[in-house]
Amino acid sequence: METLNGAERAVTMEKIKDACENWGFLELVNHGISHEMLDKVERMTKDHYKKCMEQRFNEMVAAKGLEGVNAEVTDIDWESTFYLRHLPNSNVYEVPDLEDEYRDLMNDFAGKLEKLTEEILDLMCENLGLEKGYLKKAFYGSKGPNFGTKVSNYPPCPTPDLIQGLRAHTDAGGIVLLFQDDKVNGLQLLKDGQWVDVPPMRYSIVFTFGDQIEVITNGKYKSVMHRVNAKKYGARMSVASFYNPGDDAVIYPAPTLLENEATERKQYPKFVFDDYMKLYAGSKFEAKEPRFEAMKAVETNVSLGPVATA
């Protein structure tokens, strides 16, 4: 990302544009978050799993009889997770079992990721021909964006051919920044009907977007189906931070993009983000298109409220 400040800016912006339009995923390097901080996040996350989560995970596996399955498991993921909320109100100092040093670290890390996300949103605005700050405003609602982190560990799995680390889905929200293990892979995206590895790269942050960006860009940037494969050997760590619209933000295609496009292209619905999340809760592992159709069916009830108007 440091090339954005020099002569290579245009080339880098073109790479970002290509990744957004054709892949929906990109890996960011030289993003300004120090290697020391990333090393510490990895070390403390893995330590926390060993100390506080591993036994619970093993008990869950035993209780559900997952050690010796001989048929495909389609209703559960082979992952151990906990969640932190940062915005609009943080719960980092309330989540049980975390060491104080780890809380402080995750709080600082979230602040840096928030700043990086907003930088990326403006780069996207530039490539889309939207005014600077448009996407941030579109996410804002009345209380600002929702921002939280899902901390996941994927322990070794005896039957990786029968159970997924995380089943295939698109993300519901806005922008996802993922710091993943650089030694054990597992993350894959669906491209042209084929599953493609997202290779772990040391100190990179994987950036992808969810269904709300697809709506705001009227399909120019699409959320991408992805999954995590369970592995027989090696434990994988993943720290995924989700920068999502505020609950009452009204999401709809940016008028500028509709003006600039051929009118026959289908238009995405307009809805309140929280309504979409309620629908997503029961359909996360299903295709996104029926969700968009369902939102379209109720969109006449949506008043514009606190939204980006530029």
N, C-alpha and C positions, 0 to 999 in steps of 0.2 A: 504493500500500500504506500510505501514511501515514494514510489515513482509518480504518485499523483501530484507531488509538489515540484516536479521537474519537467524536462523536455519530453519525457515519455508519457505525459498525462493522457494525451489523446489515444495512444495505443492501449493504455491500461483501461480507460473508460470504454473502449471498444470491446475489450476482453470481458469486462463486467456486463456490458450490454448483451454480448453473445451468451454468456453463462445464464443470465436472467431469462433471456428469450428462449433459449434452446435446451437448457438443462435444469434450471430451477435450483441449482446447487453450485456453490463455488467455495474454494478453500482460500482463506485470507492469510497471508504471511506478512511479517513486518508491519503489524497492525497497531503497534504502540503499547501492547501489554507485555511487560517484561518476562523474560524466560524464567527468572527467579520466582516470580509470582505464580506462573503456570506450573513450575516444578512443585511448588509448595501446595498448590490446590490439588495436584495429583497425589502427592504423598499423603496429605492429611485426609483426603477423600477415601483413599484405599485403607488407611489406618482406621478410620471411623467405621468402615464396613467390617473390617476384621473384629474390632472391639465390640461394636453395638448391633450390627445387622446380620452377620453371618449365621449365628445360631438361630435367629428368628427365621431366616430364609430356609435353613435346613429343616427346621420344624414344619414350615409350610409345605416343603417338598414331601416330607414324610406323611403329613396329615392328608395330603391330596393324592398320595400314592404315585408320585411322579418319577421315582427312581427307576422303576422297571417297566415303564409303559411299552406296549407293543402295538399300539395304534396311534394314528396322528391325533395330537391334542390341539383343538382349535379354539378353546375358550379361555386360555390362560397364557401368560407370558413368563418366560424363564428370566426374570429380572427382579432385583431388589432395589427399591426406590424410596426416597423421601423428598419432600417438597419444601422450598423456601419461597416466601412472598416478599417482594421488595417495594413495589408500588401498587396502589397509591399509599398503602400502609405496610411497613415491614413487620414480619413476625420472626426475623432471624434470631432475635434474643429470647424468643418464647418456645421455639421448637425444642423438645426434650433431647437429652443425651449428647448434645454437642459440646465440645470443649470451647472455652471462651476464646482461645486463640483462633480456632476454626471458625467461630461465628464472625470474629473481626475480619478474618481473611475473606470469607464469602461475602461479607458486606462490602468490603473494598473492591473485590472482584466484580460484583454486580454493578457498582458505580462505574467502573471502567467499561464494562460491557454495554451499559446503557448509553454511554457517550459514543462508543463505537457504532452501536445500532443507529443512533441519530445521524451520525456521519454517513452511514451507508444509505439511510433513507434519503438524504439529500443528494447523494450520487445517483440514486435511482430516479429522483425527480429530474435531475439534469438530463439523464439519458432519455427520459420519457417526455421531456419538453414541458414539465410542470414547474410552476414557480417554486423556488427554494422554500422549504418548510411545509409544503402542501401535505405530504404524507403524515408528518408529525401532527399537523392540525387535524387531519382526517381521523386520526386515532384518539384525539384528545378527550372528546366528550366533555362532561362538566367537571370531572375530577382528575383528568390526566389519564395516561395509559395504565394498563395492567402490566406488571412485569414480575416474573417469577422464574425460579430455577427448579428443574427436576434433576436430582442427583441419582444416577443409576449405576449399579454394578451388575455385570452379567457373569456369574460364576461358571466354571466348567460344567458342561451338561453331558450326562452319559448317553443321551439319545438325541443328538442335534438334528437328525433327519426327521424326527417326529414332533418336535416342539420348537417354536420360534422364540428367540430372545425377546423380540417385540414384533407383534403381527403387523402386516402391511397396512398403512394408513396415510392420509394426508394430514398435515397439521391444521388445526381449526383457525389459528390466530393470524398474527401479522408476520413478524420476523423471528427466526430462531437462530441463535448463535450457539454453536456446539463446540465444546472443548472435549475431544475424545482421546482415548488411549492411543498412543502411537506405536504400540507393539502388537496389540491383538486387534485384528480387524473384525468386521461383522456387519457394518452399516452398508446397505445397498439401496440404490434408487432404481426405479423402473423407467427405462428409456426405450421407446419404440418396441414395447412388448418384451424387452429383455431386462433381466436384473443385472445391474452394473455395480461393481464395488466402488465405494467412496474410500480411496486408499488413505490410511492414517499417515499423516505427515507431521513430524515433530514440530511443536509450537504453533501449529496452524489453528485457526478457528474456522470451522465449517459454517457457512452461512446459507440458509434456505428460507423460503417464505411459505406462509400458509394460505388458506382459502380466502382471507380478507384482501390480500394483495391481488389475487386473481380477480376479485370483484371490482376493486378500485381501478385496476388497469383494464377492466372490461376484457379480460382473457389474454391480454398481451403478455403478461407474466403469469404462468400457471403454477399452482401448488403441485408438488410432485409426490406420487406414491412412493413410500420408502419403508424399509423394515430393518430389523437387526437379526442376523442369524446367530443362533446359539452355537457355541464351540465346545468340542470335546476337551480341548486342552487350553489352558490360559484363561485368566479372568480379565474381562474388559471393563473399563471405566468410562462413563459418559456424563458430562455436566452440560445439560441443555438449558439455555435461558430463553424464555419466551417473552417477546415484547409485543403485547397485544393491545387492541383498542380498549378504551374505557368501556365499562358495562353499558352506559347509555349512549355511546357514540353511534351515530347513524352512518352506516356503510353503504356506499353506492358508487357507480362508475364516475370517475372524474370527468366533469363536463367538457374540459379541454380535449380530452382523449376522444370523446364521442364526436366532437366537432371535427377533429382531424381524421376521422375514419369514414370509410364507406358506410352509409347508413344501413345497408342490408345486414351487416354483421350483428349477431344476436346481442341483445343488451342484458347485462346481469341485473339481478334484483337490488332493491333498496330495503334495508332492514336495520333493526337495532341489534348491536353485537350480542348482547346478552340473550336475545331470543335465538340467535344462531347457536350459541353455546349450549343452550338447553336441548336443542335438536341434536347437536353433535354428540352430547353425552351418551345418547343411546345408539348412535350410528357411526362411531369413530372408525370402526374397521370395515365400513361399507363405502361404496363409491360416493364421491362428493356431489355429483350432478343431481341426484334426487333431493339433496338438501337445498341446492340452489332453486330447484323447481318449487319446493315447499315454501321457501321464503318468498318467491315470486307470487305465490297464491295469496299471501297475506299482506303484500306490500302496500296495498291501498290504505292500510291503517297507520302507516308510518308518517309521522310529521317530521319535518327536517330537524327541529331541535338544535342543540349545540354542535354544529358541523362546520367543516371547512367550506367556505363559499367561493374562495378565489378560484 
